[in-house]
């Protein structure tokens, strides 16, 4: 099955995230508040920052999402965050956002994130 063009997917991601106040990661269920949706990025604030008591906004660039989408489109499934090393530190929340799309399924299996393209 051919996948949607990236530009269309990115517009759907931004529209979807604009409608949400918060996104939870798939396995750890960590809430991330949506702070901003811009043309080239989405900004979130994790309720569980890497360093305790030092929350700071995390910028998720369009290029990060494009990279993850490319891996998903090529493989049809991403099992574990190790498959998307180039977006280290942002992998779980990016996968959680992508999994919100109606043609993507996201779940947690044996403490590993699984994100899979669905047939339309």
N, C-alpha and C positions, 0 to 999 in steps of 0.2 A: 504494500500500500504506500503510495507516495505521501510524504509529509507536507504539511502546510509550509508556505514560504515564511522565512524568519520574520520579515517585516510584519506580517499578519499576526504571527504568534506574539511578537513583542507588544503590539497594540492591545491584544487580548489580555496579556499579563498585566499591563499598566491599568487597563480598565477594571480588571478583576481586583487588583490590589487597592485601587482607589475606593472600591466599595467595602473594603475591610478596614477595621480599626486595629486588628491584631491577627497575626499568623503564628500558629504553634508548629514547632518542629515535629517531624513524624514519629521519631522514637522517644526522644527525651521529653517531648511535649512542652518545651520551653516557649513561653509566650514572647513574641516580638511585636512591639507596637510599631505601626506604620506611621512614620513621621512626614514623609514626602514622597510624592511620585512625580518625577520630572521626565523630560523627553529622553534623557540618556542615563537615568539612574532611578533607583528606589532606595530610600533611606529608612532603616529600621533601628529600633533600640531594643536590645535583648534584656529580658528580666533576669538573665543569668550571664553577666559579662565574664569574659575570660579571667580578669583580675577582680576579685571580690571588692565590692564597694567603689568600683570605678566604672560605672556605666558610661558608655559613649556611643554616639550614633555610628552605625555601620552602613557604609555606602556600598550598594550592590549595583555595579555598573551594567549597562546594557550588554557590553562585551562579555561579562561573566555569564549572563543568562544565555547569550548566543552560543558560547562555548559549551555549556551544559546541554542546551537544546541539540547542538550538533552531535554530541556523544549519544544522547537519547535517540535521535533520529536515525543514526547509523546502526546502533545496537538494538534498538527497540525496547531495551530495558537497562536500567542502571541498578546494580546490586552492590550496596555499600558505597561509602563516600570515596573510597580509594580509587575508584574509576575516574574521578574528576579532580585530580591533584592540582590543577592549575588555579582552582578557586579556593584554596585552603583557607580555613577560617571563616568562610562564607558558605560552605557546601550544604550544610544541613538546612539553613533557612532558604537558600535558593531552590533546593529540591522540594521543600515544603510548599513554596510558592508555585513552582511549576506543577506540582501535584494537584493544585486547585483547578487547573484547566479541565474542562469537561471531557477531553479526549486523552487524559493522563490519569493513571491510577497510582496513588502513593500509599505505602503501608510500611509497617515495621514487622520484620520476620527475624526471629532469633536475635533481637537487638541490632539488626542491620536494616538500614533504609533500603526500600525497593521502590523504584519508580518505573512505570511501564506504560508505553503507548498503547492505547486501546484502539480497536478497530471502530470506525465510525458507524 
